Amino acid sequence: MTDPGDTTPPLPTFRPEEQVCGNCKLWSPHSVDERRGWVGPCRLQASRGLFPPSAPVCDKYAPRGSAAPPPAKAPTRERSVRSVAPVVVRRRVDPNEVVDLEGLNMTREELMDIFREASGLTDAPPLAGKWEGGTVRLVPGNAELQAKDLPIDNLFHKVVMVRDRLRVLEQKLNAHPKLTDAEKVEMQSYITRVYGSLTSFNLLFKEKGDQFVGSKGDE
């Protein structure tokens, strides 16, 4: 329930045809600035810091509810004469290697997930339409403390990451060569209970097939 004394302004909305960052799925609300109102970051341009949703769009603009246009294909060239240049061997890149993006640390795989999502190449499950652009409000029991707003799409991304990591753990468990069938069944039961504990987040998923499924007693 919202505190009647809360003076936090509502999140601004814009007409679909307005070319502003508030209509771009790469921008998300973060907090309220005393002078500028609602501000938030761009997922691809973290160096810009926090800025209002009324900012004009850039060449990375991707409207909410749609995928970013795929990059244009380079024109095909006629087959040229075989090159005599030395062959460059690319080293294998560890997807769990942490990269530093101006103070923002994330693994290479997490960074690629962001690029895949922005380019429309990701197979991440979609957020239910009614939650797009929404926020989760955390209201302290002490009325003197300020409430905290969390963008729903950020929460949904974390939930999906937990779901995907559990699926990977499940696959590795089933393929483990040194575990007995009884041990695999026992560990699988724990994972199933974790799925059951996460079914509260099923309302965020647009497609039922992407939701968490636990045991009958845990759902």
Disulfide bonds with the S-S distance in Angstrom:
none
